[in-house]
Amino acid sequence: MTWAEILAASGGRTSGNNSHYISWGDLTKEARDRLSYLGQDDIDQVFSLRLAGTKRIIGIRDGNILHIIWYDSNHWVAEQSR
């Protein structure tokens, strides 16, 4: 998919595919600590790309590239997901 297609399909439970941006303040402490460890604590948000069910790939979008940071098998990166 292109980024335009991914973002157009992002819409949450009622519509779309649940891929979305997560702001720094909505990340769990563990996720923020991991970003700090990787030297990425200066970013404002990460992108959660839904694969299936609760499985997500979390990354930092840079133009048309998603730099993958980790695989989130239980959708636990964001505080509201727990």
N, C-alpha and C positions, 0 to 999 in steps of 0.2 A: 504494500500500500504506500501511497505517497503521504506526505505530512498533511496535505489538504484533506485527503480521505480519512486519515486517522482522526484529525481534529473535528471533522464534520460528523464522524461516527461517535465521538465522545459525548455522552449525554447522561450517564448515570443509569440507575436501575430501570427507569421508565422508558428510556430511549437511548440508543447508542450502545457502546461496547465497554463502558466504564474505564477507558483509558483517560488519564487526566493529569494535570499538573498538581503537585503537592507543594505548598509553600513551606519554607524553613520552619516556621512556627507550628505547623501542623504535624511535623515529623516526630516520631518517638525520640526519646533521649538516646536510645541505642543507635538509631539512624543518624542523628546529629553527630554523635560520637564517632561513628564510622566515617562520615564525611570529613570530620576534623582530622581523623587519623590519615585519610587519603589526601589531605591538603586542599580539600574542596569546601572549606567552611565559609568561603566568601560568596557562595551562590545564594540566590534568593529562592530557588525552587528546583525540584527534580520532576521528572516525568515518569508516571506509572503506566506501563504498557501492559494491558491485560492480555494474557495468553488464553486461559480457560479457568473457569471456576475462580478460586482464590489465588491462582498462580499469576505472578506479575514479574516483569523485568523493570528494574528501576535504573534510571539513567539521567544524564544531563544532556539536554538538547543544545547542540551547537550548529545553528543553521539547519541543514538537512540531515545532520548526523546525530544519532543518539549514542552517546558514550555510555556504555553499560557499566554500572557500578556493582550491582548485585542482583541475584535472583531471589525473589520474595515468594516462597511457596505458600504462605498463609495470609498474605495481604496484611502484614503487621507493621509496615513502615509508617503509616499514618496513625496518629493517636485515635481518630474516630473509627478506625477499622478494628480495633481490639475489642 
